[in-house]
Amino acid sequence: MSGEAELLLELKHRVGSCIDEAESKLHSLSQDIWSCPELAYEERKAHDKLVKFFSQEDGWRVDSHFKLETAFRASWVVGGREQEDVVNVGFLCEYDALPTIGHACGHNLIAEVGAAAALGLKAALETTKGLPVRVQVTVLGTPAEEHGGGKIDMLREGAFEGLDVVFMAHPSKEDAVYLPCVAEHDVTIKYQGKASHAASYPWEGINALDAAVLCYNNMSVLRQQMKPDWRVHGIIKHGGVKPNIIPAYTELEYYLRTLSCKDLPVLKKAERCFRSAAMATSCEVEVEFARNTFDNILRNTTLEELYQRNGKALGMDFTIDEDVLKNESGSTDFGNVTFVIPGIHPYFYIGSKALNHTEEYTVAAGDARAQFFTLRSAKALAMTALDLLLCPELLQRVKQEFTEAKRKENRI
Ligand SMILES: NCCCC[C@H](NC(=O)CCN)C(=O)O
């Protein structure tokens, strides 16, 4: 084995042992976040926990409330000479929860993975003499993945500037280096009608619930004309207050998803469904498109292969089930990040076959059994970062692939 290969192996061991040593404080971090679920943009306690966590670690510069109230940044620099360009490696922490069912997507574990990987990488790098490059390890706390898209806000604010590569990992029911993450746009539809006694003077009323029901049915009819990989799904958030009051106000929320943003003109068709329901019922309608559009994930197979190799060495069992690998796994604001900086968003098993966004998954995300798998994923991410830092040609390859993929998507 060459000297370089030996050093890399030794540093990977150091990543593993540092993360194992920090096991108990990392577990407390994700438990604290899990036991106090907070919604998008309101993750104040999680923000404070993570800021305190990094402030108590040696050497990190911590910026609380970084660009968004509940976002943060922690960074640490090592090696090379002051004036040299820095290779800046980012790990992302998510920590928002879902309404009523808490951490049913396991974002408490995403926060733990980001923190653990950053600690592991730092521990390995600080023992290394003569690093070929100056390195910055950056942790970004990115709020509001489940609603709104905090990473998109942060990209707009320049929070990702200077990063060369970004890593995060998402809990799931299996290990997978990539699952199709699609583009998404959200819409809120509000119908205004007129209340009246539903039995005494129904002719005086304008029924906003009828508009909502027609809207829902129009969208179901539209589904027949959609491509098989498109997804539209909605809920009625307000449907009236009492059967004997003709509903004066109703509200729906729809998520519209397509493989990439190119197909999002489905929005125009959907808008006709929303507006025609208002016309048929004489209601007023307001159609509010969300501020942010979630992009699909731009893949980087160089990063994926490195992560997979490290994951396998740690005992991960990556799924080969084609149904799983081809099936959509929803959307993420990390997609937008991958069009600006090369990155990966692998999925990791947490010791349960429960499905994300269910109460069973909330239980699994808070279970101590998830810890081994969560820390294993963090190790694989930090080891992948080490591969790039010790072999600058690999980082070059990652960047080249990124540029080519963007060109193919006409995004340059
Ligand atoms: N509509 C706001 C975004 C919802 C994002 C959510 N994300 C996940 O489930 C993470 C796994 N990709 C979703 O896809 O519904």
PDBQT file of the ligand as one rigid body, heavy atoms in Angstrom, charges set to zero:
ROOT
HETATM    1  N1  LIG A 501     -43.734  21.164   0.157  1.00  0.00    +0.000 N 
HETATM    2  C1  LIG A 501     -42.610  21.383   0.940  1.00  0.00    +0.000 C 
HETATM    3  C2  LIG A 501     -41.512  20.383   0.732  1.00  0.00    +0.000 C 
HETATM    4  C3  LIG A 501     -41.844  18.998   1.153  1.00  0.00    +0.000 C 
HETATM    5  C4  LIG A 501     -40.613  18.186   1.174  1.00  0.00    +0.000 C 
HETATM    6  C5  LIG A 501     -40.834  16.775   1.597  1.00  0.00    +0.000 C 
HETATM    7  N2  LIG A 501     -39.543  16.182   1.743  1.00  0.00    +0.000 N 
HETATM    8  C6  LIG A 501     -39.354  14.928   2.089  1.00  0.00    +0.000 C 
HETATM    9  O1  LIG A 501     -40.253  14.163   2.303  1.00  0.00    +0.000 OA
HETATM   10  C7  LIG A 501     -37.902  14.514   2.223  1.00  0.00    +0.000 C 
HETATM   11  C8  LIG A 501     -37.574  13.332   1.400  1.00  0.00    +0.000 C 
HETATM   12  N3  LIG A 501     -37.252  13.667   0.092  1.00  0.00    +0.000 N 
HETATM   13  C9  LIG A 501     -41.676  16.064   0.556  1.00  0.00    +0.000 C 
HETATM   14  O2  LIG A 501     -41.140  15.560  -0.413  1.00  0.00    +0.000 OA
HETATM   15  O3  LIG A 501     -42.893  16.046   0.706  1.00  0.00    +0.000 OA
ENDROOT
TORSDOF 0
